[in-house]
Amino acid sequence: MSILQDLTQALNLAYTNGKYDTVLQIAPEILLELSQNNLLTAKKNVKVSTSDLQITNKILEMICTASLLSESTDQESFSKYISLIKASPENIELLWLHLISLLSQGDFIQHQQLSTKYHILIPNFEKGKYAQFGKNLEVFLNEGNYGGVLKSFQEESQIDKLILSFKSQFLELCRNEIGDNLESSYKNGLKLGAARSLLYFTTDLEVAAFAEERGWNVDKNGVINFVEEEENLPKNNAYLDEDLDTVEIVLAYAQDLERVV
């Protein structure tokens, strides 16, 4: 049995048993063997059987999927390996995952370019399993509706595990965008509880940690100050009222920041 056959067998066994980190360990060596056997890129005057190409595609599919399902969810490896996947009908699901991954990285230009390419090359691209989810995310981001993006990931039990692998990146992307909007809209400060709702955190401690990352100051009264204390205006902002209902906070915020939440 050839080295490539041995590696293919080992990779398939690891993938079948859910050992995705092992799959990624085997990946570099098996990709080298595929390349040496002219199975990754077409070459003139080199004939390759259809069955070998199908096996190669299955190998690439397993590697790409494993990079999303590994313990650390290796997005960098996914981006690298997905580039080897051909734009063809049998790869529709992976191609949609690629588009979603680009959105999660905020790479909207490449997303648009590849989306156009895939729609041209694959007539039924819109019928992909992840098509609707991906299109919804694109619309939300284009509208600046970051709350819509975050809500898309709230019901984890109902979300495909491959889609769920992008959740942390979308959370980071959207929270940073919302954070930018908060800085420009609440010069007089914002209470932790209000920020918690707007940023889709579950505890004030999470908000405080996020505030520290952003360089925001949280005073002893639990108010986030987005500018230096000496630059602050008198605190007459309605959002500092402790009795203000969360729903009112969100509604008032939506009036100030159209298309957010």
Protein Blocks (a to p, Z undefined) as FASTA:
>chain_A
ZZklmmmmmmmmmmmnopaklmmmmmmmmmmmmmmnopmbccehiacdfklmmmmmmmmm
mmmmmmmmmmnopaklmmmmmmmpccdfklmmmmmmmmmmmmmnopaklmmmmmmmmmmm
mmklmmpmklmmmmmmmmmmmnopaklmmmmmmmmmlpcfklmmmmmmmmmmmmmmmmmm
mmmmmmnopafklmmmmnopabfklmmmmmmmnopacdfkopacfbdfklpccdfbfklp
mklcfklmmmmmmmmmghiZZ
